[in-house]
Amino acid sequence: MEPIVCQKIPTVETYLALRKAGGMGSYSEGSARAGLPNSLFSVVMEIDGKAVGMGRLVGDGGLFVQVTDIVVVPEYQGKGLAKRIVSELMNWIAENLPAGAYVNLLADVPANKLYEKYGFKETAPKTIGMAMRSEASNR
């Protein structure tokens, strides 16, 4: 069956399962439940009703937006699905963000080559991506 890109936020279960299947870092169910509803825009790639990929945009919707959670499960990789997901996200950016909004992402190699096709450029050495994980809380 033909893959369908659905403009929707993944369920908590789908989100956690896709990240795990794609070899991405894990999050708690509580963190996903708190964070997912705050997505600016999100897509889920489905084949025969089964989620096989996703991508999200997070941020303030005017100044800063981050492309995140781009994943396609291994058995469907190499078929252009990630490109379709990123295209959907880029279309939303073009139609909804003001000129000059700062859009960034953290790219794993070799996925950086895909993002370059959409105008993303490495910022090093002028800027360096940095990350951390928050400490445990009562959430």
Backbone bond lengths (Angstrom), bond angles and torsions (degrees), N, CA, C in turn:
res aa  C-N    CA-C-N  psi(-1)  N-CA   C-N-CA  omega(-1)  CA-C   N-CA-C  phi
1 M - - - 1.443 - - 1.526 109.97 -
2 E 1.311 116.30 154.29 1.467 123.07 -178.72 1.525 110.73 -74.96
3 P 1.336 118.08 134.55 1.469 120.63 176.16 1.529 110.79 -63.64
4 I 1.318 115.95 141.43 1.453 123.07 178.71 1.523 108.49 -118.91
5 V 1.330 117.42 131.26 1.454 121.63 175.68 1.522 107.32 -95.46
6 C 1.320 116.25 114.74 1.461 122.18 -179.14 1.524 109.39 -101.76
7 Q 1.317 116.71 125.65 1.451 121.09 177.82 1.517 108.36 -81.24
8 K 1.321 115.18 90.65 1.456 121.07 -179.57 1.521 109.42 -160.57
9 I 1.309 114.53 159.45 1.458 120.83 175.42 1.527 107.76 -80.76
10 P 1.327 117.32 134.27 1.466 117.98 178.23 1.528 110.29 -66.34
11 T 1.311 116.27 152.03 1.464 119.58 172.05 1.520 107.53 -66.91
12 V 1.303 116.28 162.70 1.469 120.44 177.43 1.522 109.85 -56.86
13 E 1.312 116.65 -44.17 1.466 120.87 -177.96 1.527 111.27 -64.28
14 T 1.326 116.42 -43.86 1.463 120.80 179.20 1.516 110.41 -64.06
15 Y 1.326 116.30 -45.63 1.462 121.69 -179.69 1.526 110.82 -56.74
16 L 1.322 116.53 -51.89 1.469 120.23 -177.98 1.524 111.40 -65.12
17 A 1.334 117.56 -39.11 1.465 121.16 -179.92 1.525 111.78 -67.08
18 L 1.335 117.92 -42.30 1.465 120.66 179.64 1.524 111.01 -66.04
19 R 1.322 117.65 -42.54 1.462 120.02 177.90 1.527 110.53 -60.91
20 K 1.318 116.93 -43.74 1.468 120.79 179.75 1.526 110.85 -63.98
21 A 1.327 116.51 -47.76 1.464 120.77 -178.83 1.522 111.60 -61.68
22 G 1.330 116.81 -34.02 1.454 121.44 -179.51 1.521 114.36 -84.79
23 G 1.342 117.23 1.75 1.456 120.72 177.94 1.525 113.57 76.00
24 M 1.326 116.92 22.02 1.460 121.07 179.37 1.531 109.68 -90.04
25 G 1.329 116.96 163.42 1.453 121.73 178.03 1.512 111.75 -58.90
26 S 1.325 115.57 155.08 1.458 119.67 -177.17 1.524 111.32 -99.41
27 Y 1.314 114.53 159.11 1.455 123.52 175.22 1.515 107.65 -133.00
28 S 1.316 116.47 160.61 1.462 119.87 177.28 1.526 109.17 -77.04
29 E 1.314 115.26 159.23 1.459 120.60 177.49 1.528 109.80 -61.26
30 G 1.341 117.37 -38.19 1.454 121.22 179.37 1.518 112.36 -63.84
31 S 1.331 116.82 -40.67 1.468 120.82 178.26 1.519 110.91 -64.67
32 A 1.324 115.93 -43.54 1.471 119.78 179.11 1.524 110.71 -64.91
33 R 1.318 116.74 -40.69 1.465 121.08 -179.92 1.534 110.42 -63.82
34 A 1.327 117.18 -35.93 1.465 120.94 179.58 1.525 111.75 -76.42
35 G 1.317 117.60 -38.49 1.454 121.09 -172.49 1.514 116.93 -85.57
36 L 1.310 117.44 -39.77 1.470 120.44 -173.33 1.523 114.39 -56.74
37 P 1.340 119.83 -41.21 1.468 118.84 -179.24 1.534 113.48 -63.82
38 N 1.319 117.06 -16.20 1.460 121.14 -179.39 1.526 112.94 -89.40
39 S 1.316 117.57 7.00 1.461 121.22 177.11 1.524 109.69 -61.50
40 L 1.331 116.86 139.27 1.467 120.34 172.38 1.520 110.07 -72.26
41 F 1.326 114.61 -42.10 1.459 121.24 -178.15 1.520 106.81 -159.59
42 S 1.308 116.39 146.47 1.454 120.50 -177.22 1.520 109.91 -152.05
43 V 1.316 115.72 148.12 1.457 120.90 174.79 1.525 109.72 -131.16
44 V 1.317 114.65 150.02 1.459 122.08 174.43 1.524 106.59 -126.50
45 M 1.319 116.63 127.44 1.466 122.65 176.94 1.526 107.51 -89.57
46 E 1.341 116.10 124.90 1.454 120.78 -178.75 1.524 111.07 -122.82
47 I 1.318 114.85 144.54 1.458 122.38 172.65 1.519 106.17 -130.30
48 D 1.314 116.82 122.18 1.472 122.34 -176.54 1.530 111.34 52.63
49 G 1.328 117.28 38.21 1.452 121.74 178.09 1.515 115.14 79.30
50 K 1.332 117.40 0.37 1.466 121.71 -179.18 1.523 108.83 -103.08
51 A 1.331 116.83 130.29 1.459 121.92 177.88 1.530 109.34 -70.56
52 V 1.342 115.63 124.51 1.470 120.68 179.63 1.524 112.03 -122.39
53 G 1.337 117.61 -2.15 1.452 120.89 178.63 1.511 110.64 -171.45
54 M 1.335 115.22 167.48 1.463 120.33 179.00 1.516 110.04 -162.63
55 G 1.320 114.67 170.08 1.456 122.94 172.96 1.516 108.66 -162.85
56 R 1.337 116.76 149.22 1.463 120.14 -177.95 1.520 110.67 -137.36
57 L 1.326 114.55 157.51 1.452 123.09 169.29 1.518 106.69 -118.23
58 V 1.322 116.36 132.69 1.459 121.73 176.42 1.522 108.09 -129.26
59 G 1.309 116.63 155.50 1.459 120.53 178.45 1.510 111.09 144.22
60 D 1.327 114.95 -163.67 1.466 119.36 -175.44 1.520 113.54 -94.70
61 G 1.314 117.73 -4.84 1.457 120.89 175.32 1.515 115.79 80.37
62 G 1.323 117.68 3.01 1.457 119.89 -179.78 1.512 113.43 -141.40
63 L 1.317 115.78 -46.75 1.461 120.31 -177.45 1.524 112.79 -100.46
64 F 1.330 115.63 -48.24 1.461 120.52 -174.10 1.523 111.24 -133.14
65 V 1.331 115.89 133.59 1.466 122.65 177.59 1.519 107.84 -139.42
66 Q 1.326 115.46 138.81 1.463 120.12 176.56 1.523 109.57 -117.69
67 V 1.321 115.04 133.35 1.456 123.01 172.26 1.528 105.37 -83.30
68 T 1.323 116.66 127.10 1.461 118.92 -175.65 1.527 111.53 -148.50
69 D 1.303 115.03 168.21 1.470 122.80 174.40 1.522 114.24 58.05
70 I 1.329 117.69 33.53 1.471 120.57 174.68 1.526 106.89 -77.14
71 V 1.317 115.66 116.12 1.461 119.41 -179.38 1.525 109.53 -152.09
72 V 1.319 114.67 142.62 1.469 123.22 171.43 1.519 105.61 -131.23
73 V 1.323 116.82 132.33 1.460 119.11 -179.22 1.530 109.61 -61.24
74 P 1.334 117.00 147.04 1.472 121.12 -172.04 1.526 116.00 -50.76
75 E 1.321 118.83 -40.91 1.470 119.17 -176.04 1.520 113.52 -68.23
76 Y 1.337 117.74 -12.51 1.460 121.33 178.43 1.531 112.94 -112.58
77 Q 1.319 117.26 5.00 1.458 120.21 178.17 1.519 110.62 -72.50
78 G 1.328 115.76 155.25 1.459 120.77 179.12 1.515 113.93 80.55
79 K 1.322 117.60 11.89 1.467 122.13 -178.09 1.537 111.76 -115.49
80 G 1.337 116.75 11.76 1.454 120.57 178.39 1.520 115.07 83.31
81 L 1.331 117.71 8.17 1.460 120.33 -177.77 1.528 111.69 -69.79
82 A 1.321 117.74 -40.66 1.471 120.21 178.34 1.530 109.94 -62.00
83 K 1.311 116.41 -38.09 1.462 120.43 177.95 1.528 110.62 -62.13
84 R 1.316 117.25 -40.99 1.469 120.68 178.44 1.524 111.14 -66.18
85 I 1.323 116.70 -39.12 1.464 120.77 178.38 1.527 109.78 -63.78
86 V 1.334 117.02 -49.48 1.461 120.62 -179.57 1.530 110.35 -63.01
87 S 1.311 118.35 -37.89 1.468 121.06 178.01 1.526 111.07 -60.10
88 E 1.322 117.47 -42.09 1.463 121.08 177.58 1.527 110.84 -61.34
89 L 1.326 115.89 -43.90 1.463 119.87 179.54 1.529 110.85 -64.82
90 M 1.320 116.43 -41.99 1.466 120.52 -179.27 1.527 111.26 -67.41
91 N 1.317 117.84 -34.92 1.468 120.64 175.71 1.519 110.47 -63.22
92 W 1.333 116.73 -41.92 1.464 119.77 178.63 1.528 110.07 -63.49
93 I 1.323 116.48 -42.23 1.465 121.01 178.49 1.520 110.22 -58.71
94 A 1.328 116.58 -48.21 1.471 121.36 -178.02 1.527 112.00 -62.29
95 E 1.316 117.17 -35.70 1.463 121.54 -175.62 1.527 113.94 -88.75
96 N 1.329 118.57 -17.66 1.454 120.21 -170.00 1.519 116.63 -124.40
97 L 1.316 118.90 -17.94 1.460 119.67 -177.84 1.521 110.68 -98.34
98 P 1.332 116.69 145.15 1.458 118.95 176.32 1.528 110.96 -70.49
99 A 1.308 116.32 156.59 1.464 120.55 176.44 1.525 108.86 -57.25
100 G 1.303 116.11 139.03 1.453 121.08 176.97 1.515 114.98 90.75
101 A 1.328 118.51 -5.40 1.466 119.76 177.05 1.529 108.55 -60.17
102 Y 1.309 116.55 141.19 1.461 122.20 -178.91 1.523 108.49 -89.96
103 V 1.327 116.39 114.85 1.458 122.09 -179.41 1.521 107.55 -112.60
104 N 1.320 116.28 124.23 1.463 118.74 -178.87 1.520 110.90 -133.55
105 L 1.318 115.21 171.89 1.455 122.39 175.75 1.510 108.60 -159.94
106 L 1.303 115.28 162.92 1.457 122.33 171.42 1.519 105.61 -109.26
107 A 1.319 116.16 119.71 1.463 120.61 -174.13 1.521 111.68 -107.74
108 D 1.315 115.58 131.00 1.453 120.53 170.34 1.523 107.14 -81.48
109 V 1.335 115.98 145.67 1.456 121.14 175.71 1.527 106.65 -80.34
110 P 1.313 121.23 132.61 1.452 130.07 11.58 1.531 114.62 -98.28
111 A 1.359 117.91 12.15 1.466 119.76 -178.96 1.520 112.49 -61.99
112 N 1.322 117.48 -20.46 1.466 120.32 178.45 1.527 111.34 -57.30
113 K 1.309 117.51 -29.26 1.474 120.82 178.74 1.526 111.02 -66.62
114 L 1.331 117.09 -35.72 1.462 121.01 176.07 1.526 109.81 -64.04
115 Y 1.317 116.92 -47.34 1.463 120.76 -176.06 1.530 112.34 -66.92
116 E 1.321 116.86 -30.51 1.468 120.06 176.35 1.524 111.38 -59.97
117 K 1.324 117.00 -32.01 1.467 121.24 179.53 1.528 112.10 -66.12
118 Y 1.327 116.25 -17.34 1.465 121.50 179.72 1.525 112.13 -104.45
119 G 1.328 116.64 11.35 1.455 120.58 175.30 1.516 115.92 97.35
120 F 1.327 118.07 -1.07 1.462 119.56 177.19 1.524 109.23 -73.88
121 K 1.334 115.63 141.71 1.459 121.80 179.55 1.520 109.20 -129.66
122 E 1.330 114.48 146.41 1.461 118.30 174.38 1.519 108.56 -63.60
123 T 1.319 116.21 142.21 1.464 120.17 -177.72 1.524 112.73 -102.98
124 A 1.328 118.82 -12.36 1.461 121.65 178.78 1.526 109.27 -70.48
125 P 1.294 120.33 146.50 1.462 126.51 6.65 1.535 113.70 -90.64
126 K 1.332 118.15 -2.59 1.464 119.63 -178.57 1.524 111.62 -61.09
127 T 1.321 116.78 -45.00 1.458 121.03 174.54 1.517 108.51 -129.60
128 I 1.304 115.64 152.12 1.457 121.47 -179.19 1.516 107.72 -127.10
129 G 1.321 117.11 129.24 1.459 120.65 176.30 1.516 109.92 -65.25
130 M 1.293 116.02 137.18 1.458 121.76 178.97 1.523 108.26 -132.78
131 A 1.322 116.89 152.07 1.453 120.72 -178.12 1.520 109.98 -149.71
132 M 1.305 115.19 160.09 1.465 122.46 173.57 1.521 107.98 -155.94
133 R 1.293 116.64 165.17 1.471 122.72 173.97 1.520 107.53 -110.81
134 S 1.322 116.75 137.28 1.458 120.69 178.80 1.528 110.08 -67.27
135 E 1.304 115.34 156.66 1.469 121.41 177.40 1.517 108.85 -75.54
136 A 1.312 116.29 160.89 1.458 121.57 178.81 1.522 110.08 -59.13
137 S 1.319 116.17 145.11 1.447 121.14 178.03 1.522 109.01 -132.44
138 N 1.297 115.12 -171.35 1.467 120.15 179.67 1.509 113.00 -86.76
139 R 1.319 118.93 6.76 1.473 121.87 -178.44 1.481 111.81 -70.65
